[in-house]
Amino acid sequence: LVPSQTELLSDLGLEDETVGITKFCVHPPGWFKTKEKIGGTKTVNIDKVLKLQPDLIIANKEENVKEQVEALAEQFPVWVTDVNTVVEAYDMIKGIGEITATSNMAKEIIKRCQENLQLNNSDTLIPACYLIWRNPYMTVGGDTFISDMMRYAGFQNIYVSHKRYPEITIEQLKKDNCQYLL
């Protein structure tokens, strides 16, 4: 029920096992053309899922609607992820690898990620803001995956002390000394 996790299922080699995806799961492109679309991340078509009779549904606490996930959980096993840091992403990959019998591939993915993604502990992190929306402008707080990734990329989230996705203004960005806008 989440694009990033659909991509993970592909990386784990689970093409035949994956029977349904959301309309936002555009990668891998071949899957988007051939897999059953079951609605959006927040508008899951329960009837379509029922017809697919999945052995497992993978959802995300933040991306999917709680009531829809709970309704599906009455009929099927549901794995709900909650990823707010890179370390939690590694744990999620490991967990999905375990429940899909692809642990070795999951360990390889984690290893490659760890080799290619190093935390930037520099004292010279660049003050930055990552915008996720406009009208109103919204950014990421310190308890989000994006904020954690910003540190890996050498940026200091200027709104790290805020929670989730605060609304901000252009005037605030100027006042808060934003040097890079992402």
Disulfide bonds with the S-S distance in Angstrom:
none
